[in-house]
Amino acid sequence: MTNSSPTDAHHNDSAPGPKAALGPHDVARVGYGAMQLPRLKDPTAARTVLRRALDLGINHFDTAYFYGNGVANRVLAEEVAGRAAS
């Protein structure tokens, strides 16, 4: 049950726990809730947390615009885009 390609920016075979299909992608059933990111008050610290989650194989993030008035979404988008570019 692997729908992700090796070129997928979120592809990581070391994802924690079992995987589940989410649309055309396989995602880890263990995700990261981004609600607390805006509480860090420091975008660099938030990026560090997200970088670590991605390094650990997390490829499923729970976020919403109202988490810090878009802060969590913005920081997550920047970090994921940065990985896709590298």
C-alpha atoms as an extended CHARMM CRD file, in Angstrom:
* protein
*
        86  EXT
         1         1  MET       CA              0.0000000000        0.0000000000        0.0000000000  PROA      1               0.0000000000
         2         2  THR       CA              2.5310000000        2.6070000000       -1.0880000000  PROA      2               0.0000000000
         3         3  ASN       CA              1.1580000000        5.3740000000       -3.2300000000  PROA      3               0.0000000000
         4         4  SER       CA              3.9420000000        7.8720000000       -2.5500000000  PROA      4               0.0000000000
         5         5  SER       CA              6.7950000000        8.1060000000       -4.9640000000  PROA      5               0.0000000000
         6         6  PRO       CA             10.4210000000        8.4570000000       -3.8390000000  PROA      6               0.0000000000
         7         7  THR       CA             10.3910000000       11.9930000000       -5.2440000000  PROA      7               0.0000000000
         8         8  ASP       CA              7.4960000000       13.0490000000       -3.0230000000  PROA      8               0.0000000000
         9         9  ALA       CA              8.8180000000       15.7920000000       -0.6960000000  PROA      9               0.0000000000
        10        10  HSD       CA              7.0260000000       14.1200000000        2.2140000000  PROA      10              0.0000000000
        11        11  HSD       CA              8.1410000000       10.5740000000        1.4220000000  PROA      11              0.0000000000
        12        12  ASN       CA              9.8970000000        8.8850000000        4.3130000000  PROA      12              0.0000000000
        13        13  ASP       CA              9.9190000000        5.1400000000        4.8510000000  PROA      13              0.0000000000
        14        14  SER       CA             10.6720000000        5.6740000000        8.5420000000  PROA      14              0.0000000000
        15        15  ALA       CA              7.2830000000        7.2610000000        9.2450000000  PROA      15              0.0000000000
        16        16  PRO       CA              6.1290000000        6.4140000000       12.7620000000  PROA      16              0.0000000000
        17        17  GLY       CA              3.4590000000        3.7920000000       13.1360000000  PROA      17              0.0000000000
        18        18  PRO       CA              1.3920000000        2.2490000000       10.3770000000  PROA      18              0.0000000000
        19        19  LYS       CA              0.4420000000        4.2260000000        7.2950000000  PROA      19              0.0000000000
        20        20  ALA       CA             -2.9900000000        5.0270000000        5.8870000000  PROA      20              0.0000000000
        21        21  ALA       CA             -4.1390000000        6.2720000000        2.5150000000  PROA      21              0.0000000000
        22        22  LEU       CA             -5.0990000000        9.9430000000        2.3980000000  PROA      22              0.0000000000
        23        23  GLY       CA             -6.1610000000       10.6520000000       -1.1460000000  PROA      23              0.0000000000
        24        24  PRO       CA             -3.3090000000        9.5340000000       -3.4000000000  PROA      24              0.0000000000
        25        25  HSD       CA             -0.7340000000        9.6160000000       -0.5700000000  PROA      25              0.0000000000
        26        26  ASP       CA              0.2530000000        7.2440000000        2.2110000000  PROA      26              0.0000000000
        27        27  VAL       CA              0.6060000000        9.1480000000        5.4610000000  PROA      27              0.0000000000
        28        28  ALA       CA              1.7570000000        8.1500000000        8.9090000000  PROA      28              0.0000000000
        29        29  ARG       CA             -1.1540000000        7.5620000000       11.2690000000  PROA      29              0.0000000000
        30        30  VAL       CA              0.9130000000        9.3900000000       13.8660000000  PROA      30              0.0000000000
        31        31  GLY       CA              0.7960000000       13.0660000000       12.9580000000  PROA      31              0.0000000000
        32        32  TYR       CA              1.7980000000       16.3920000000       14.4250000000  PROA      32              0.0000000000
        33        33  GLY       CA             -0.7360000000       18.8690000000       15.7850000000  PROA      33              0.0000000000
        34        34  ALA       CA              0.4510000000       22.3520000000       14.8850000000  PROA      34              0.0000000000
        35        35  MET       CA             -1.8400000000       24.2000000000       17.3160000000  PROA      35              0.0000000000
        36        36  GLN       CA              1.0210000000       24.9650000000       19.7140000000  PROA      36              0.0000000000
        37        37  LEU       CA              3.4250000000       26.4150000000       17.1120000000  PROA      37              0.0000000000
        38        38  PRO       CA              2.1760000000       30.0290000000       17.4680000000  PROA      38              0.0000000000
        39        39  ARG       CA              2.7690000000       29.8340000000       21.2340000000  PROA      39              0.0000000000
        40        40  LEU       CA              6.5090000000       29.5760000000       20.5840000000  PROA      40              0.0000000000
        41        41  LYS       CA              6.4770000000       33.2850000000       19.5830000000  PROA      41              0.0000000000
        42        42  ASP       CA              9.6030000000       32.6460000000       17.5110000000  PROA      42              0.0000000000
        43        43  PRO       CA              9.2860000000       31.5220000000       13.8900000000  PROA      43              0.0000000000
        44        44  THR       CA             12.8040000000       30.0280000000       14.0160000000  PROA      44              0.0000000000
        45        45  ALA       CA             11.8340000000       27.8240000000       16.9690000000  PROA      45              0.0000000000
        46        46  ALA       CA              8.6240000000       26.7850000000       15.1880000000  PROA      46              0.0000000000
        47        47  ARG       CA             10.6320000000       25.8460000000       12.0730000000  PROA      47              0.0000000000
        48        48  THR       CA             13.0470000000       23.8480000000       14.2290000000  PROA      48              0.0000000000
        49        49  VAL       CA             10.1390000000       21.8520000000       15.6990000000  PROA      49              0.0000000000
        50        50  LEU       CA              8.6820000000       21.2000000000       12.2480000000  PROA      50              0.0000000000
        51        51  ARG       CA             12.0810000000       20.2420000000       10.8180000000  PROA      51              0.0000000000
        52        52  ARG       CA             12.4920000000       17.6740000000       13.5860000000  PROA      52              0.0000000000
        53        53  ALA       CA              9.0180000000       16.2520000000       12.9990000000  PROA      53              0.0000000000
        54        54  LEU       CA              9.7650000000       15.9040000000        9.2750000000  PROA      54              0.0000000000
        55        55  ASP       CA             13.1420000000       14.2910000000       10.0580000000  PROA      55              0.0000000000
        56        56  LEU       CA             11.3400000000       11.7550000000       12.2650000000  PROA      56              0.0000000000
        57        57  GLY       CA              9.0820000000       10.7870000000        9.3790000000  PROA      57              0.0000000000
        58        58  ILE       CA              5.9800000000       12.7770000000       10.2440000000  PROA      58              0.0000000000
        59        59  ASN       CA              4.1410000000       13.5500000000        7.0260000000  PROA      59              0.0000000000
        60        60  HSD       CA              0.6720000000       14.2790000000        8.4090000000  PROA      60              0.0000000000
        61        61  PHE       CA              0.0710000000       17.6610000000       10.0400000000  PROA      61              0.0000000000
        62        62  ASP       CA             -3.1070000000       18.8630000000       11.7230000000  PROA      62              0.0000000000
        63        63  THR       CA             -3.4040000000       22.5920000000       11.2640000000  PROA      63              0.0000000000
        64        64  ALA       CA             -5.9640000000       25.3210000000       10.7680000000  PROA      64              0.0000000000
        65        65  TYR       CA             -5.8620000000       28.9940000000        9.8230000000  PROA      65              0.0000000000
        66        66  PHE       CA             -7.0440000000       30.1080000000       13.2500000000  PROA      66              0.0000000000
        67        67  TYR       CA             -3.9360000000       28.5980000000       14.8990000000  PROA      67              0.0000000000
        68        68  GLY       CA             -2.1850000000       31.8890000000       15.5200000000  PROA      68              0.0000000000
        69        69  ASN       CA             -4.1320000000       33.6890000000       12.8070000000  PROA      69              0.0000000000
        70        70  GLY       CA             -2.3560000000       31.7020000000       10.0940000000  PROA      70              0.0000000000
        71        71  VAL       CA              1.0750000000       31.4810000000       11.7590000000  PROA      71              0.0000000000
        72        72  ALA       CA              1.0780000000       27.6690000000       11.9630000000  PROA      72              0.0000000000
        73        73  ASN       CA              0.0340000000       27.3160000000        8.3110000000  PROA      73              0.0000000000
        74        74  ARG       CA              2.5820000000       29.8760000000        7.1220000000  PROA      74              0.0000000000
        75        75  VAL       CA              5.5170000000       28.3510000000        8.9860000000  PROA      75              0.0000000000
        76        76  LEU       CA              4.5310000000       24.8250000000        7.9120000000  PROA      76              0.0000000000
        77        77  ALA       CA              4.1790000000       25.8980000000        4.2680000000  PROA      77              0.0000000000
        78        78  GLU       CA              7.5920000000       27.5940000000        4.3300000000  PROA      78              0.0000000000
        79        79  GLU       CA              9.3110000000       24.5880000000        5.8880000000  PROA      79              0.0000000000
        80        80  VAL       CA              7.7290000000       22.0460000000        3.5400000000  PROA      80              0.0000000000
        81        81  ALA       CA              8.4250000000       24.2550000000        0.4990000000  PROA      81              0.0000000000
        82        82  GLY       CA             12.0430000000       24.5540000000        1.6180000000  PROA      82              0.0000000000
        83        83  ARG       CA             12.3740000000       20.7860000000        1.6600000000  PROA      83              0.0000000000
        84        84  ALA       CA             10.7660000000       20.3760000000       -1.7360000000  PROA      84              0.0000000000
        85        85  ALA       CA             13.2660000000       22.8530000000       -3.2090000000  PROA      85              0.0000000000
        86        86  SER       CA             16.2820000000       20.9930000000       -1.8230000000  PROA      86              0.0000000000
